[in-house]
């Protein structure tokens, strides 16, 4: 098994990046673009997922990495909840 030396090689970070990118496209291609506070909130939450994975990876040790993964998981839950609002507000179907 190969040792991962960069956070960019983590599949979970790659998935988080795809999530943030998809949220970005939703925020510019739908009416979410005019709901400024909500748009900024969901973009920040989705970006936080990938950022916390990266920051935790770059820290010294597994304990800190696990802590940052827990924060990233919370941000993923926040993003998922906000996506229900995006759906309920008919920004997406």
N, C-alpha and C positions, 0 to 999 in steps of 0.2 A: 504494500500500500504506500502510495506516495505521500510525502509530508507536504502539507499546505503551508506556504510561506507568505502568501498575500491574501488579504480578505477578498480581493476580486475573484479568487479561485473558489470561494465558498458558494455552493449552489444556493444556499439560503439567501446570501447577499444578492446573487444574480436574480432570484425570484423577487426579492424586495425592490430591486431596481426596476424590474418589469412592472411591478405594481405602481411605483411612483410615476413611471412614464405613462401608464394607462390613465392614472388619475389626472395627470397633466393634460392629456388629450381630451378627456371628458371635460376638464375645466375650461378649455378653449373652444371646443366644438359644440357644446350644448349651452342651454340657457343658464347653466351654473356660472358661466362667465360673468353674469350681471349680479350674482348673489355674492358680493365681494367678501363678506366676513366668512360665510360658509365655505366658499371656494378656497380662501386662504387657510382656513382651519383644516380642511381635508388634505390639501397639498402639504401642509406642515406635518400632519400626522403620518402620511404615507412616506414622506421623506425621512421622518424620524426612524422608521423601521430600518431602512438601509444604513442610515448614519450611526445608529446605536450598535448594529452588528459590526460595522467597520471600527468604531471607536473601541468597543470591547475587545476585538481581535488585536488591536494595536496596544492594548494595556499589557501589564506584566502579570501574567498568571491566569489560571483557569477560574479562580474565584471571581475575579473582576469580569472576565469574559461572560461567565454565567449570569452575573448581575446585569450586564448590559443586554444579554439575550432576553432576560426577563423584561427589561424595559422595552425592548423591541417588540416582544410579544404583546405587551400592553398597547403599544402604538398600533400594532396590526389589528387588535380588537377594536380600538377606537376607529380606525379606518373602516373596518367592516361595518360597524354600527352606523357610521356616517354614510356609507354606501346605501344602507337601507333608507336613509333619509333622501339621498339622491334619487333613489327609485320611487319612494313615496311622493316626492315632489314632482315626479314626472320629468326629471331632467334626462333620465335614461329609461329604457324599457327592457 
